[in-house]
Each structure stands twice: as C-alpha cells, then as structure tokens.
Amino acid sequence: MKHCSKCLMPSSRPGIVFDKFGVCSACNWHKKKKKIDWKSRQKKFKEIINWAKKYSFRGHDCVLGVSGGKDSYWQAFKLRQLGLNPLLVNYTCSDGTELGKFNLENLIKHNFSLISIQPNPNVAKKLAKKSFLKFGNVAKFSEFSLFTIPLRAAISYKIPLVFFGENPALEAGDLNKNRAGWDAIGIKDNHTLAGASIKIWEDREIKKEDLALYTFPSDKEIKKWGGRSIFMGYFFNWSGWRNAIFSRQKGMKFHQDSYKNIGNLYKHNSLDTDFTIVNSMLKHIKFGFGHTTEFVSYDIRDKRITRREGAALVKALDGRCAKKYIQRFCDWSHISYDLFHKKKEIFYGEMWNKNKGKWKLKSPAWQSYNDLDEIDINQILKRISTDA
C-alpha cells in the first residue's frame, strides 16, 4: 500500500488512480478545480433551474435528499437563495440518533417542507446483519436508499429535478467516466452501489417485495419521468468544512463524544446514525484507512494542515471506534458481540500483518515521519475545528 505524495490517500482506496508522480486522482481534481470557471458553471446551473420551473406543477420545483447534516443545510438554503422551493426528502434510519432527529427538525423549522420515509425496520435489521456478514459494511444496504428514495419521491410527485451533494467520483477519487460530472443518475454505477442490483440482498428471509425502497428506478422509469438528477458539487466550489461552519450558524448540533471514540477529527460527521462510526472502523480494516484519512486529505489539499500534521492525526485517530458503538450495532442487528469480532477478522485486507494475535499495518501513512510524537494533535484539532 502506497500513499499519495501530496495528501495521505492510499492506493487501497477502490477506484483511486495515481499519476507518474505518485499524486492521487482526488488531488489532481482539486488542482483542476482552481482553474474552473465557476461563474460559467453556475450559469449552466441556472439554466437547469429555469428548465425545471417550466415543468413544476405541485408547488415544489425540485427534490433535495437530506440527512439533516452539514451539506443538507447548505444545499437547502442555497437552493432557496436561487429561487427554488425544494421538497426535502429524508431516508430515516431505523437506527437513527436523537442528535440526528434534532438536526433534521431544526432544519425544517427554517420553513422547509419535508417527507421522511423509513423502510420496514425489521427488514432493515436483517439487511444490516447481512450487509456486515457478507460485505464487512454495516451501511451498504442503506446507501441504496439514500439515492433511491429521493428519486422515487420525485417520480411519484412528478417533480422534474433531484439534487444530491458532491460527486464522490470526483471529490474522493472514485472515478466513473460513464456519465457527466453533474449527472447523479450515474451514481448507481459507482463503486458503492455497483449497479444498484438488489439481488445481492434476496434470500429466504428477505424477499424482492421487501426491497422496494432499496430499488433504484429502472431506466424505463427514469425515461418516463423525464427529469434530471444533479450533483450540486459540480456547479459550486464545494467545501464540507465551510458547510459545517454554515450549518452550525443555523443551529445544527455536533457530536459531543471524544475524537478518539468516534475515530474522526471532526464532530460534524456521522450525526444521524452512530453506525457510520462502526463502518469507518471496518473500512480501516478492509482498506487500511478510515474517516480520519479521508478528512485530513481534504484538509491537506485546502492547506488547513500540513501532510505531517495529517499523518499525526491519522496515527492517533484512524480506525478507532468506542466499544459502545459496536455494542449498539450488535444489539440492534441481533448479532452477538463475540460474533461481530470473530467475523470482522476475515475482512482484514492484504495491507495488514498479524503477529501474536495483533494486526499491524504494513505501510502506515505515518511511516515516513519520525517525529510525530512531538506534535500536539489537540492544538491542530482546536485550530481547524468547525465546532465554534
């Protein structure tokens, strides 16, 4: 496993590409963004808005998929500022947190309309269990609904436009060349959804009819609808860090647990479900990196921290997950704590070595730095915090 020479993204990230200088595709995209004519793109965005208004019949001219997090806040207010009346559509987690519920309720108190859709919780628990046991990803099943439900709401209400946030194929280096950078219909072909086939979930306990809200609209349904699905991040100079500061100003509450318990350098992430914290730990097991590596890479590109400081944060935080979050997932999905730890062993990737019962990364992101113990990570966390 090698790491980007500019940020700390590893070669083990699915879909990542390194150039001849050892620079990852996400860093190269970030460099290209500086030369983008954003005014021209926003002009194109307004053309799409004007197109949608011609076909809007029910008071709402677009659908915005929201979780109640930082990006949801920024997007909702931005669309309103641009003259749109968005219908907010939320996939409600069966394992949702009180913090997530508060933030979603706080968002709609700013005079937005919201539809919340919660799939059958008993089916969700079965899917979560299967998702972990088969894929080592406790949230893989729910990632289908995050994109499916807003699209299905738009089709049902004959609303011609659906918005999502950033395009992961660009921002994170998960490249997908089959669609334009703004076209979110193509999300079904990216690494996470992998064609959006529900057949991987069907078994004796889970039937096809149980999976309607996890089923991506067919090409025939999309064509009949005639609408568009858009990544807003393509048209605006996207910054999750700035979005977090904006949402805080609008009343959004952040995580109160310690950085080490959540395995992240930011407390504005994973607010609607604690199981994302578990998933970051599993991601670290499978691919050798978790949320901390993701976020420090953004921060290095934006020059909020140095690569050396990022390495110190990765060493201190990446892959961490407090036992209480694992236990909650086990209790909710009806998996014993011992079975969870037994099964997670099989997902350790080739970037790990096991010696005397302990796993150790072969090539950690911090291996080229010898003086990281001299760095006060608390000072770094304080300096870049969005929780002010």
Summary of the structure (lengths in Angstrom):
residues: 388
radius of gyration: 20.7
end to end distance: 36.6
largest distance: 66.5
contacts: 1272
relative contact order: 0.14
helix: 49%
strand: 10%
